[in-house]
Amino acid sequence: MELNKCSRCGAFYTTSNNVCPNCVPKDNCDQLTLKNFLAENEMPASMEALSADTGISVKNLNRYLADSDINICL
Ligand SMILES: [Zn+2]
């Protein structure tokens, strides 16, 4: 059994998600926020600006943009 460390809260978990079961709803919510934001707004010039506009941490943004199915046209 492999232990994973949650990217959001640091808890250890054994499911195959990117985050622990407690954080899955928060992750989904943040990804939806990001998708909706990008559907209605221009991509900000920097991750910091995107973070400030969406309220999602830069760390989480990088994770979503790297391994999610969110398509972003820069
Ligand atoms: Zn977590």
PDB file of the backbone (N, CA, C, O) and the ligand in Angstrom, with CONECT records:
HET     ZN  A 101       1
ATOM      1  N   MET A   1       0.849  -1.197   0.000  1.00  0.00           N
ATOM      2  CA  MET A   1       0.000   0.000   0.000  1.00  0.00           C
ATOM      3  C   MET A   1       0.882   1.243   0.000  1.00  0.00           C
ATOM      4  O   MET A   1       1.805   1.373   0.803  1.00  0.00           O
ATOM      5  N   GLU A   2       0.579   2.135  -0.902  1.00  0.00           N
ATOM      6  CA  GLU A   2       1.419   3.322  -1.037  1.00  0.00           C
ATOM      7  C   GLU A   2       0.772   4.538  -0.379  1.00  0.00           C
ATOM      8  O   GLU A   2      -0.413   4.815  -0.563  1.00  0.00           O
ATOM      9  N   LEU A   3       1.584   5.251   0.389  1.00  0.00           N
ATOM     10  CA  LEU A   3       1.074   6.460   1.033  1.00  0.00           C
ATOM     11  C   LEU A   3       1.397   7.675   0.174  1.00  0.00           C
ATOM     12  O   LEU A   3       2.532   7.853  -0.269  1.00  0.00           O
ATOM     13  N   ASN A   4       0.396   8.499  -0.054  1.00  0.00           N
ATOM     14  CA  ASN A   4       0.611   9.758  -0.758  1.00  0.00           C
ATOM     15  C   ASN A   4       0.440  10.899   0.228  1.00  0.00           C
ATOM     16  O   ASN A   4      -0.293  10.788   1.211  1.00  0.00           O
ATOM     17  N   LYS A   5       1.128  11.997  -0.051  1.00  0.00           N
ATOM     18  CA  LYS A   5       0.995  13.171   0.803  1.00  0.00           C
ATOM     19  C   LYS A   5       0.139  14.205   0.099  1.00  0.00           C
ATOM     20  O   LYS A   5       0.415  14.591  -1.037  1.00  0.00           O
ATOM     21  N   CYS A   6      -0.896  14.645   0.779  1.00  0.00           N
ATOM     22  CA  CYS A   6      -1.842  15.586   0.186  1.00  0.00           C
ATOM     23  C   CYS A   6      -1.168  16.916  -0.167  1.00  0.00           C
ATOM     24  O   CYS A   6      -0.456  17.497   0.652  1.00  0.00           O
ATOM     25  N   SER A   7      -1.404  17.392  -1.403  1.00  0.00           N
ATOM     26  CA  SER A   7      -0.817  18.661  -1.843  1.00  0.00           C
ATOM     27  C   SER A   7      -1.434  19.852  -1.140  1.00  0.00           C
ATOM     28  O   SER A   7      -0.816  20.915  -1.073  1.00  0.00           O
ATOM     29  N   ARG A   8      -2.622  19.702  -0.621  1.00  0.00           N
ATOM     30  CA  ARG A   8      -3.312  20.828   0.006  1.00  0.00           C
ATOM     31  C   ARG A   8      -3.033  20.915   1.496  1.00  0.00           C
ATOM     32  O   ARG A   8      -2.644  21.970   1.997  1.00  0.00           O
ATOM     33  N   CYS A   9      -3.232  19.797   2.217  1.00  0.00           N
ATOM     34  CA  CYS A   9      -3.175  19.888   3.682  1.00  0.00           C
ATOM     35  C   CYS A   9      -2.017  19.088   4.279  1.00  0.00           C
ATOM     36  O   CYS A   9      -1.761  19.173   5.480  1.00  0.00           O
ATOM     37  N   GLY A  10      -1.319  18.316   3.452  1.00  0.00           N
ATOM     38  CA  GLY A  10      -0.164  17.593   3.965  1.00  0.00           C
ATOM     39  C   GLY A  10      -0.497  16.282   4.639  1.00  0.00           C
ATOM     40  O   GLY A  10       0.398  15.601   5.140  1.00  0.00           O
ATOM     41  N   ALA A  11      -1.779  15.910   4.663  1.00  0.00           N
ATOM     42  CA  ALA A  11      -2.175  14.643   5.279  1.00  0.00           C
ATOM     43  C   ALA A  11      -1.758  13.476   4.384  1.00  0.00           C
ATOM     44  O   ALA A  11      -1.629  13.631   3.170  1.00  0.00           O
ATOM     45  N   PHE A  12      -1.551  12.325   4.985  1.00  0.00           N
ATOM     46  CA  PHE A  12      -1.227  11.145   4.202  1.00  0.00           C
ATOM     47  C   PHE A  12      -2.505  10.402   3.864  1.00  0.00           C
ATOM     48  O   PHE A  12      -3.440  10.350   4.663  1.00  0.00           O
ATOM     49  N   TYR A  13      -2.533   9.827   2.671  1.00  0.00           N
ATOM     50  CA  TYR A  13      -3.736   9.115   2.233  1.00  0.00           C
ATOM     51  C   TYR A  13      -3.327   8.029   1.255  1.00  0.00           C
ATOM     52  O   TYR A  13      -2.209   8.034   0.740  1.00  0.00           O
ATOM     53  N   THR A  14      -4.231   7.104   1.004  1.00  0.00           N
ATOM     54  CA  THR A  14      -3.893   5.945   0.166  1.00  0.00           C
ATOM     55  C   THR A  14      -4.684   5.865  -1.129  1.00  0.00           C
ATOM     56  O   THR A  14      -4.483   4.944  -1.922  1.00  0.00           O
ATOM     57  N   THR A  15      -5.592   6.828  -1.356  1.00  0.00           N
ATOM     58  CA  THR A  15      -6.336   6.812  -2.615  1.00  0.00           C
ATOM     59  C   THR A  15      -5.451   7.326  -3.740  1.00  0.00           C
ATOM     60  O   THR A  15      -4.356   7.832  -3.494  1.00  0.00           O
ATOM     61  N   SER A  16      -5.924   7.195  -4.976  1.00  0.00           N
ATOM     62  CA  SER A  16      -5.083   7.551  -6.119  1.00  0.00           C
ATOM     63  C   SER A  16      -5.294   8.974  -6.602  1.00  0.00           C
ATOM     64  O   SER A  16      -4.797   9.347  -7.665  1.00  0.00           O
ATOM     65  N   ASN A  17      -6.026   9.778  -5.833  1.00  0.00           N
ATOM     66  CA  ASN A  17      -6.226  11.170  -6.222  1.00  0.00           C
ATOM     67  C   ASN A  17      -4.961  11.992  -5.977  1.00  0.00           C
ATOM     68  O   ASN A  17      -3.991  11.518  -5.385  1.00  0.00           O
ATOM     69  N   ASN A  18      -5.002  13.240  -6.451  1.00  0.00           N
ATOM     70  CA  ASN A  18      -3.890  14.152  -6.214  1.00  0.00           C
ATOM     71  C   ASN A  18      -3.889  14.694  -4.796  1.00  0.00           C
ATOM     72  O   ASN A  18      -2.860  15.148  -4.296  1.00  0.00           O
ATOM     73  N   VAL A  19      -5.042  14.645  -4.153  1.00  0.00           N
ATOM     74  CA  VAL A  19      -5.178  15.158  -2.792  1.00  0.00           C
ATOM     75  C   VAL A  19      -5.917  14.138  -1.940  1.00  0.00           C
ATOM     76  O   VAL A  19      -6.475  13.175  -2.465  1.00  0.00           O
ATOM     77  N   CYS A  20      -5.922  14.346  -0.629  1.00  0.00           N
ATOM     78  CA  CYS A  20      -6.585  13.408   0.265  1.00  0.00           C
ATOM     79  C   CYS A  20      -8.106  13.509   0.113  1.00  0.00           C
ATOM     80  O   CYS A  20      -8.609  14.509  -0.399  1.00  0.00           O
ATOM     81  N   PRO A  21      -8.838  12.487   0.551  1.00  0.00           N
ATOM     82  CA  PRO A  21     -10.305  12.495   0.399  1.00  0.00           C
ATOM     83  C   PRO A  21     -10.962  13.747   0.981  1.00  0.00           C
ATOM     84  O   PRO A  21     -11.956  14.233   0.443  1.00  0.00           O
ATOM     85  N   ASN A  22     -10.412  14.268   2.075  1.00  0.00           N
ATOM     86  CA  ASN A  22     -10.983  15.477   2.677  1.00  0.00           C
ATOM     87  C   ASN A  22     -10.898  16.677   1.747  1.00  0.00           C
ATOM     88  O   ASN A  22     -11.756  17.560   1.774  1.00  0.00           O
ATOM     89  N   CYS A  23      -9.856  16.701   0.927  1.00  0.00           N
ATOM     90  CA  CYS A  23      -9.600  17.877   0.098  1.00  0.00           C
ATOM     91  C   CYS A  23     -10.153  17.750  -1.323  1.00  0.00           C
ATOM     92  O   CYS A  23     -10.127  18.725  -2.074  1.00  0.00           O
ATOM     93  N   VAL A  24     -10.649  16.583  -1.704  1.00  0.00           N
ATOM     94  CA  VAL A  24     -11.176  16.411  -3.058  1.00  0.00           C
ATOM     95  C   VAL A  24     -12.277  17.423  -3.387  1.00  0.00           C
ATOM     96  O   VAL A  24     -12.248  18.028  -4.459  1.00  0.00           O
ATOM     97  N   PRO A  25     -13.256  17.619  -2.478  1.00  0.00           N
ATOM     98  CA  PRO A  25     -14.301  18.616  -2.797  1.00  0.00           C
ATOM     99  C   PRO A  25     -13.732  20.026  -2.955  1.00  0.00           C
ATOM    100  O   PRO A  25     -14.180  20.787  -3.813  1.00  0.00           O
ATOM    101  N   LYS A  26     -12.749  20.372  -2.129  1.00  0.00           N
ATOM    102  CA  LYS A  26     -12.137  21.710  -2.219  1.00  0.00           C
ATOM    103  C   LYS A  26     -11.380  21.852  -3.531  1.00  0.00           C
ATOM    104  O   LYS A  26     -11.419  22.897  -4.179  1.00  0.00           O
ATOM    105  N   ASP A  27     -10.687  20.773  -3.911  1.00  0.00           N
ATOM    106  CA  ASP A  27      -9.939  20.779  -5.153  1.00  0.00           C
ATOM    107  C   ASP A  27     -10.893  20.949  -6.337  1.00  0.00           C
ATOM    108  O   ASP A  27     -10.640  21.752  -7.235  1.00  0.00           O
ATOM    109  N   ASN A  28     -11.982  20.193  -6.332  1.00  0.00           N
ATOM    110  CA  ASN A  28     -12.954  20.285  -7.417  1.00  0.00           C
ATOM    111  C   ASN A  28     -13.542  21.686  -7.490  1.00  0.00           C
ATOM    112  O   ASN A  28     -13.744  22.239  -8.571  1.00  0.00           O
ATOM    113  N   CYS A  29     -13.813  22.247  -6.315  1.00  0.00           N
ATOM    114  CA  CYS A  29     -14.386  23.587  -6.242  1.00  0.00           C
ATOM    115  C   CYS A  29     -13.412  24.619  -6.815  1.00  0.00           C
ATOM    116  O   CYS A  29     -13.808  25.493  -7.587  1.00  0.00           O
ATOM    117  N   ASP A  30     -12.152  24.513  -6.437  1.00  0.00           N
ATOM    118  CA  ASP A  30     -11.134  25.439  -6.936  1.00  0.00           C
ATOM    119  C   ASP A  30     -10.961  25.312  -8.450  1.00  0.00           C
ATOM    120  O   ASP A  30     -10.810  26.311  -9.153  1.00  0.00           O
ATOM    121  N   GLN A  31     -10.986  24.080  -8.937  1.00  0.00           N
ATOM    122  CA  GLN A  31     -10.816  23.878 -10.378  1.00  0.00           C
ATOM    123  C   GLN A  31     -11.981  24.471 -11.148  1.00  0.00           C
ATOM    124  O   GLN A  31     -11.806  25.019 -12.236  1.00  0.00           O
ATOM    125  N   LEU A  32     -13.181  24.356 -10.572  1.00  0.00           N
ATOM    126  CA  LEU A  32     -14.360  24.950 -11.203  1.00  0.00           C
ATOM    127  C   LEU A  32     -14.236  26.470 -11.205  1.00  0.00           C
ATOM    128  O   LEU A  32     -14.537  27.126 -12.203  1.00  0.00           O
ATOM    129  N   THR A  33     -13.789  27.023 -10.076  1.00  0.00           N
ATOM    130  CA  THR A  33     -13.575  28.464  -9.979  1.00  0.00           C
ATOM    131  C   THR A  33     -12.592  28.930 -11.048  1.00  0.00           C
ATOM    132  O   THR A  33     -12.806  29.944 -11.713  1.00  0.00           O
ATOM    133  N   LEU A  34     -11.513  28.169 -11.196  1.00  0.00           N
ATOM    134  CA  LEU A  34     -10.479  28.515 -12.175  1.00  0.00           C
ATOM    135  C   LEU A  34     -11.038  28.458 -13.591  1.00  0.00           C
ATOM    136  O   LEU A  34     -10.818  29.367 -14.392  1.00  0.00           O
ATOM    137  N   LYS A  35     -11.764  27.378 -13.895  1.00  0.00           N
ATOM    138  CA  LYS A  35     -12.351  27.227 -15.231  1.00  0.00           C
ATOM    139  C   LYS A  35     -13.295  28.375 -15.543  1.00  0.00           C
ATOM    140  O   LYS A  35     -13.241  28.965 -16.622  1.00  0.00           O
ATOM    141  N   ASN A  36     -14.165  28.686 -14.577  1.00  0.00           N
ATOM    142  CA  ASN A  36     -15.134  29.757 -14.791  1.00  0.00           C
ATOM    143  C   ASN A  36     -14.436  31.100 -14.963  1.00  0.00           C
ATOM    144  O   ASN A  36     -14.816  31.912 -15.806  1.00  0.00           O
ATOM    145  N   PHE A  37     -13.405  31.317 -14.146  1.00  0.00           N
ATOM    146  CA  PHE A  37     -12.671  32.577 -14.235  1.00  0.00           C
ATOM    147  C   PHE A  37     -12.058  32.731 -15.621  1.00  0.00           C
ATOM    148  O   PHE A  37     -12.156  33.787 -16.246  1.00  0.00           O
ATOM    149  N   LEU A  38     -11.419  31.650 -16.094  1.00  0.00           N
ATOM    150  CA  LEU A  38     -10.712  31.726 -17.376  1.00  0.00           C
ATOM    151  C   LEU A  38     -11.679  31.776 -18.561  1.00  0.00           C
ATOM    152  O   LEU A  38     -11.324  32.235 -19.647  1.00  0.00           O
ATOM    153  N   ALA A  39     -12.906  31.295 -18.336  1.00  0.00           N
ATOM    154  CA  ALA A  39     -13.904  31.366 -19.401  1.00  0.00           C
ATOM    155  C   ALA A  39     -14.382  32.801 -19.585  1.00  0.00           C
ATOM    156  O   ALA A  39     -14.816  33.186 -20.670  1.00  0.00           O
ATOM    157  N   GLU A  40     -14.298  33.586 -18.515  1.00  0.00           N
ATOM    158  CA  GLU A  40     -14.853  34.935 -18.545  1.00  0.00           C
ATOM    159  C   GLU A  40     -13.803  36.041 -18.561  1.00  0.00           C
ATOM    160  O   GLU A  40     -14.114  37.207 -18.802  1.00  0.00           O
ATOM    161  N   ASN A  41     -12.562  35.657 -18.301  1.00  0.00           N
ATOM    162  CA  ASN A  41     -11.513  36.678 -18.198  1.00  0.00           C
ATOM    163  C   ASN A  41     -10.289  36.297 -19.011  1.00  0.00           C
ATOM    164  O   ASN A  41     -10.063  35.129 -19.327  1.00  0.00           O
ATOM    165  N   GLU A  42      -9.514  37.303 -19.337  1.00  0.00           N
ATOM    166  CA  GLU A  42      -8.222  37.068 -19.958  1.00  0.00           C
ATOM    167  C   GLU A  42      -7.310  36.408 -18.935  1.00  0.00           C
ATOM    168  O   GLU A  42      -7.428  36.659 -17.736  1.00  0.00           O
ATOM    169  N   MET A  43      -6.405  35.568 -19.409  1.00  0.00           N
ATOM    170  CA  MET A  43      -5.405  34.972 -18.521  1.00  0.00           C
ATOM    171  C   MET A  43      -4.513  36.092 -18.001  1.00  0.00           C
ATOM    172  O   MET A  43      -3.879  36.790 -18.792  1.00  0.00           O
ATOM    173  N   PRO A  44      -4.450  36.278 -16.661  1.00  0.00           N
ATOM    174  CA  PRO A  44      -3.584  37.332 -16.109  1.00  0.00           C
ATOM    175  C   PRO A  44      -2.129  37.106 -16.496  1.00  0.00           C
ATOM    176  O   PRO A  44      -1.747  36.006 -16.899  1.00  0.00           O
ATOM    177  N   ALA A  45      -1.328  38.144 -16.373  1.00  0.00           N
ATOM    178  CA  ALA A  45       0.057  38.092 -16.825  1.00  0.00           C
ATOM    179  C   ALA A  45       0.919  37.175 -15.976  1.00  0.00           C
ATOM    180  O   ALA A  45       1.954  36.693 -16.436  1.00  0.00           O
ATOM    181  N   SER A  46       0.505  36.933 -14.750  1.00  0.00           N
ATOM    182  CA  SER A  46       1.335  36.105 -13.885  1.00  0.00           C
ATOM    183  C   SER A  46       0.482  35.202 -13.016  1.00  0.00           C
ATOM    184  O   SER A  46      -0.707  35.448 -12.818  1.00  0.00           O
ATOM    185  N   MET A  47       1.104  34.160 -12.504  1.00  0.00           N
ATOM    186  CA  MET A  47       0.429  33.248 -11.588  1.00  0.00           C
ATOM    187  C   MET A  47      -0.030  33.983 -10.334  1.00  0.00           C
ATOM    188  O   MET A  47      -1.084  33.675  -9.777  1.00  0.00           O
ATOM    189  N   GLU A  48       0.768  34.960  -9.892  1.00  0.00           N
ATOM    190  CA  GLU A  48       0.420  35.712  -8.686  1.00  0.00           C
ATOM    191  C   GLU A  48      -0.877  36.486  -8.913  1.00  0.00           C
ATOM    192  O   GLU A  48      -1.737  36.543  -8.034  1.00  0.00           O
ATOM    193  N   ALA A  49      -1.008  37.076 -10.095  1.00  0.00           N
ATOM    194  CA  ALA A  49      -2.218  37.826 -10.406  1.00  0.00           C
ATOM    195  C   ALA A  49      -3.411  36.882 -10.510  1.00  0.00           C
ATOM    196  O   ALA A  49      -4.501  37.195 -10.032  1.00  0.00           O
ATOM    197  N   LEU A  50      -3.201  35.735 -11.132  1.00  0.00           N
ATOM    198  CA  LEU A  50      -4.279  34.751 -11.249  1.00  0.00           C
ATOM    199  C   LEU A  50      -4.702  34.269  -9.870  1.00  0.00           C
ATOM    200  O   LEU A  50      -5.889  34.082  -9.603  1.00  0.00           O
ATOM    201  N   SER A  51      -3.724  34.070  -9.001  1.00  0.00           N
ATOM    202  CA  SER A  51      -3.997  33.638  -7.640  1.00  0.00           C
ATOM    203  C   SER A  51      -4.814  34.687  -6.890  1.00  0.00           C
ATOM    204  O   SER A  51      -5.766  34.357  -6.183  1.00  0.00           O
ATOM    205  N   ALA A  52      -4.434  35.949  -7.051  1.00  0.00           N
ATOM    206  CA  ALA A  52      -5.134  37.039  -6.367  1.00  0.00           C
ATOM    207  C   ALA A  52      -6.568  37.151  -6.884  1.00  0.00           C
ATOM    208  O   ALA A  52      -7.490  37.412  -6.112  1.00  0.00           O
ATOM    209  N   ASP A  53      -6.753  36.955  -8.181  1.00  0.00           N
ATOM    210  CA  ASP A  53      -8.091  37.082  -8.781  1.00  0.00           C
ATOM    211  C   ASP A  53      -9.013  35.927  -8.439  1.00  0.00           C
ATOM    212  O   ASP A  53     -10.221  36.118  -8.294  1.00  0.00           O
ATOM    213  N   THR A  54      -8.457  34.734  -8.310  1.00  0.00           N
ATOM    214  CA  THR A  54      -9.303  33.554  -8.086  1.00  0.00           C
ATOM    215  C   THR A  54      -9.346  33.126  -6.634  1.00  0.00           C
ATOM    216  O   THR A  54     -10.239  32.377  -6.238  1.00  0.00           O
ATOM    217  N   GLY A  55      -8.382  33.595  -5.818  1.00  0.00           N
ATOM    218  CA  GLY A  55      -8.317  33.161  -4.433  1.00  0.00           C
ATOM    219  C   GLY A  55      -7.739  31.765  -4.276  1.00  0.00           C
ATOM    220  O   GLY A  55      -7.832  31.165  -3.205  1.00  0.00           O
ATOM    221  N   ILE A  56      -7.140  31.248  -5.347  1.00  0.00           N
ATOM    222  CA  ILE A  56      -6.521  29.923  -5.310  1.00  0.00           C
ATOM    223  C   ILE A  56      -5.018  30.108  -5.187  1.00  0.00           C
ATOM    224  O   ILE A  56      -4.438  30.965  -5.853  1.00  0.00           O
ATOM    225  N   SER A  57      -4.381  29.299  -4.329  1.00  0.00           N
ATOM    226  CA  SER A  57      -2.949  29.490  -4.117  1.00  0.00           C
ATOM    227  C   SER A  57      -2.153  29.167  -5.386  1.00  0.00           C
ATOM    228  O   SER A  57      -2.573  28.356  -6.211  1.00  0.00           O
ATOM    229  N   VAL A  58      -1.003  29.816  -5.520  1.00  0.00           N
ATOM    230  CA  VAL A  58      -0.143  29.606  -6.683  1.00  0.00           C
ATOM    231  C   VAL A  58       0.240  28.136  -6.804  1.00  0.00           C
ATOM    232  O   VAL A  58       0.296  27.577  -7.899  1.00  0.00           O
ATOM    233  N   LYS A  59       0.498  27.533  -5.666  1.00  0.00           N
ATOM    234  CA  LYS A  59       0.867  26.125  -5.654  1.00  0.00           C
ATOM    235  C   LYS A  59      -0.235  25.261  -6.266  1.00  0.00           C
ATOM    236  O   LYS A  59       0.029  24.380  -7.084  1.00  0.00           O
ATOM    237  N   ASN A  60      -1.462  25.530  -5.858  1.00  0.00           N
ATOM    238  CA  ASN A  60      -2.577  24.761  -6.414  1.00  0.00           C
ATOM    239  C   ASN A  60      -2.804  25.087  -7.879  1.00  0.00           C
ATOM    240  O   ASN A  60      -3.112  24.197  -8.672  1.00  0.00           O
ATOM    241  N   LEU A  61      -2.657  26.344  -8.244  1.00  0.00           N
ATOM    242  CA  LEU A  61      -2.829  26.736  -9.652  1.00  0.00           C
ATOM    243  C   LEU A  61      -1.842  25.986 -10.538  1.00  0.00           C
ATOM    244  O   LEU A  61      -2.208  25.463 -11.590  1.00  0.00           O
ATOM    245  N   ASN A  62      -0.604  25.940 -10.106  1.00  0.00           N
ATOM    246  CA  ASN A  62       0.415  25.246 -10.889  1.00  0.00           C
ATOM    247  C   ASN A  62       0.057  23.775 -11.066  1.00  0.00           C
ATOM    248  O   ASN A  62       0.251  23.192 -12.132  1.00  0.00           O
ATOM    249  N   ARG A  63      -0.468  23.195  -9.997  1.00  0.00           N
ATOM    250  CA  ARG A  63      -0.855  21.788 -10.053  1.00  0.00           C
ATOM    251  C   ARG A  63      -2.023  21.591 -11.030  1.00  0.00           C
ATOM    252  O   ARG A  63      -2.012  20.662 -11.839  1.00  0.00           O
ATOM    253  N   TYR A  64      -3.021  22.462 -10.950  1.00  0.00           N
ATOM    254  CA  TYR A  64      -4.179  22.318 -11.843  1.00  0.00           C
ATOM    255  C   TYR A  64      -3.754  22.495 -13.300  1.00  0.00           C
ATOM    256  O   TYR A  64      -4.170  21.743 -14.181  1.00  0.00           O
ATOM    257  N   LEU A  65      -2.918  23.503 -13.531  1.00  0.00           N
ATOM    258  CA  LEU A  65      -2.545  23.805 -14.914  1.00  0.00           C
ATOM    259  C   LEU A  65      -1.637  22.723 -15.475  1.00  0.00           C
ATOM    260  O   LEU A  65      -1.622  22.482 -16.682  1.00  0.00           O
ATOM    261  N   ALA A  66      -0.879  22.071 -14.598  1.00  0.00           N
ATOM    262  CA  ALA A  66       0.054  21.046 -15.061  1.00  0.00           C
ATOM    263  C   ALA A  66      -0.639  19.724 -15.335  1.00  0.00           C
ATOM    264  O   ALA A  66      -0.335  19.067 -16.330  1.00  0.00           O
ATOM    265  N   ASP A  67      -1.564  19.320 -14.474  1.00  0.00           N
ATOM    266  CA  ASP A  67      -2.086  17.978 -14.661  1.00  0.00           C
ATOM    267  C   ASP A  67      -3.605  17.882 -14.759  1.00  0.00           C
ATOM    268  O   ASP A  67      -4.167  16.807 -14.546  1.00  0.00           O
ATOM    269  N   SER A  68      -4.267  18.969 -15.071  1.00  0.00           N
ATOM    270  CA  SER A  68      -5.713  18.870 -15.229  1.00  0.00           C
ATOM    271  C   SER A  68      -6.074  18.905 -16.703  1.00  0.00           C
ATOM    272  O   SER A  68      -5.210  19.069 -17.565  1.00  0.00           O
ATOM    273  N   ASP A  69      -7.351  18.750 -16.977  1.00  0.00           N
ATOM    274  CA  ASP A  69      -7.811  18.805 -18.371  1.00  0.00           C
ATOM    275  C   ASP A  69      -8.268  20.206 -18.744  1.00  0.00           C
ATOM    276  O   ASP A  69      -8.917  20.411 -19.769  1.00  0.00           O
ATOM    277  N   ILE A  70      -7.917  21.170 -17.891  1.00  0.00           N
ATOM    278  CA  ILE A  70      -8.278  22.550 -18.198  1.00  0.00           C
ATOM    279  C   ILE A  70      -7.428  23.030 -19.366  1.00  0.00           C
ATOM    280  O   ILE A  70      -6.199  22.990 -19.315  1.00  0.00           O
ATOM    281  N   ASN A  71      -8.093  23.478 -20.406  1.00  0.00           N
ATOM    282  CA  ASN A  71      -7.374  23.971 -21.578  1.00  0.00           C
ATOM    283  C   ASN A  71      -7.264  25.476 -21.512  1.00  0.00           C
ATOM    284  O   ASN A  71      -8.269  26.184 -21.453  1.00  0.00           O
ATOM    285  N   ILE A  72      -6.062  25.951 -21.522  1.00  0.00           N
ATOM    286  CA  ILE A  72      -5.842  27.377 -21.401  1.00  0.00           C
ATOM    287  C   ILE A  72      -5.092  27.886 -22.630  1.00  0.00           C
ATOM    288  O   ILE A  72      -4.023  27.387 -22.981  1.00  0.00           O
ATOM    289  N   CYS A  73      -5.680  28.890 -23.268  1.00  0.00           N
ATOM    290  CA  CYS A  73      -5.032  29.478 -24.430  1.00  0.00           C
ATOM    291  C   CYS A  73      -4.282  30.715 -23.965  1.00  0.00           C
ATOM    292  O   CYS A  73      -4.899  31.720 -23.611  1.00  0.00           O
ATOM    293  N   LEU A  74      -3.000  30.653 -23.961  1.00  0.00           N
ATOM    294  CA  LEU A  74      -2.195  31.801 -23.541  1.00  0.00           C
ATOM    295  C   LEU A  74      -1.944  32.730 -24.720  1.00  0.00           C
ATOM    296  O   LEU A  74      -1.282  33.757 -24.567  1.00  0.00           O
TER     297      LEU A  74
HETATM  298 ZN    ZN A 101      -5.803  17.137   2.146  1.00  0.00          ZN2+
END
